[in-house]
Amino acid sequence: MFQATLHSLFPPRPTLPALLALPFTLIPSPVHSTILTTALNVLFAGRIQQGEEFEFLRDRGLAIKVRDAKVEYHFRYAGPAGFVPCQSTQPPDLTISGTIYDFLALATRREDSDTLFFNRRVVMEGDTALGLELKNLLDGMDPEAIGGPLPPLLRAANGLMGVYERLSG
């Protein structure tokens, strides 16, 4: 009985409750996209300066949809200028969608990217060849080598996900 109650409180793959998603929906999409592109440019500043690594993304519209937070990010790679926000009215070349939990599982490598995509927990729509190239680039990156605030943030997220999973088990 107690285990069943815990399982209902902590499902194996949680979603953000609508009440917690509400503040995200009040922020305009361009603001979300600006925040994401600023973070990407800080995280990948050295790689952007070196050029070429992200060149396959140049001027390709990308969208990330976080389904449970009801947030969409629209951006593109602009070469030496880095990542820049796009208007959400422009159709993206590639859209990647998932829940916060599944994106965290992907980022922390808690779950294999192929498994997340195969099970349609993270979904790519549009130019899937572009998506596969992006997935392979990200899979090949070592978060520790990127440095900055990313490794400690990913370790913290991984730890919190582990606690959640123990409670849901």
N, C-alpha and C positions, 0 to 999 in steps of 0.2 A: 504494500500500500504506500509506504513512505517513498520507495523508489519510483513508483508510478507518479506520485505527486511531484517529485523532483524532475522527472522527465517532462512533465507538462509545463513546469516552470522554465526548464532549460532544454529546449529542443536541440537536437544535434547540430542543426545549422540555423542559427537565429536570424531573424530579420529585425530591422529597426522598427520599433512600434510607431504607429502613425503619429502619436503625440510628440515623440522625439524627432520625427521627420518634419513636423510643421515649421520649426524655425528655418530649416533649409529652404522650404518652399517660398518663404517670404523674401528671400534674397534673390534679386534678378540673376538670370542665367549668365549675363556678361560678367557680373562680379565673380561668380564661381569660376568662370573660365580664366579671368585675370589672375585670380589667386593661384589656380593650378599652374598656369604658364609661368608665373613668377617663381613658384616652388621648383618646377622642372628646370628653369634656367639657372637657379642657384645650385641645385643638385648636380646638374650636368655641365656646369660652366666650363670646366677644363676640356671636356669632350666636345663641346660646341666650338670652343676656340681652335681645337685641333682640326675641326672640320670633318668631312666625309662620313663619320660613323652614322649620322642621322640623315645623310644626304638623300637616301631613298624616300624619305618622308617629305622632302622639300615641296612646299606648296600643295600638299595633299591634305584635304580636310579630314580631321579626325573628331570623333565624338565618343565620349565615355558617358554611359548612362548608369547611374547608381539607382537601381529600381526601387529599393525600399526607402531610400532617402528622397526619392523623387527629384533628383538633381541630374542635370546634364551639363557636361563640359564640352565646349567646341573650340578647337584650336588647330593650328598647323605649324609646321616647322618652316622657318623663313631663312635658313642658312645662318650666316654670322649673327643675325639678329636673334637667333634662338627660336623658342616657341612663342607664338603670338596667338591671342584669342581670335576667334572667327565669329561672324554673325551666325546665330542659330538658324537663320532663314536660308543659309547656303547648305545644300545637301552635302553631307560628309561623304568622303570616299570610303571610309571605314567607320563603323560603329561597334563599340565593344560594350556589352551590358552585363551586369551582374549585381549581386547584393553587396553590401559593405563587407559582410563576413567572407564572401567568396573572393572579393578583391584582396582582402587582408590575407586570406589563405594563399592566394597567388603571390602576393608581395613578400610574405614571410617564408615562402616555399614550404609551408606546412602541408600543402597538398600539391601534387604534381600538376603542372599547367595542362598537360595533355588530358589528364583525368577530368579536370574542371571543364575543359572545352568539350571533350567527348560526351560527358554527362550533361552538357548544355546548361551547366550552372553559370558559366561565363560564355557568352554568345558573341560571335563575330558576324556582322552583316555588311554586305557591300563587297569591296575588293578584298577577297579572302587571301589572295596571294600577298597583298600588302600586309594583311593581318598576320600571316604566317611568318613573313620576314621580320615584322615587329616582335612577334612572340619569340622567335629564335634569338633576336638581339637581346631582349630582356632576359631570356633564359641563360644566355651566355655571360651576363654581367654579374660580377661579384659585388654585392652590396657593401662588403667591408672595404673593397678597393675604391668605391665611390666616395666613401668617407663622409665627413660632415655630420649632420644630425641624423642621417638616414639609418646607419647601423643601430644606434641605441634605440631609435623609435621602433624599428622592426623587431628588435629583441624584446622591447616592452610589449608590443602588440602580440608577439608570439607567446610571451608569458601569460598575458591576459587570456588569450585564446586557450591555452593549456588549462588554466584554472576553470574556464567555462566548460571545456570538454570533460574535465573530471567531474564537475557538478552535474553535467547532463548524462554522464555514463551511468 
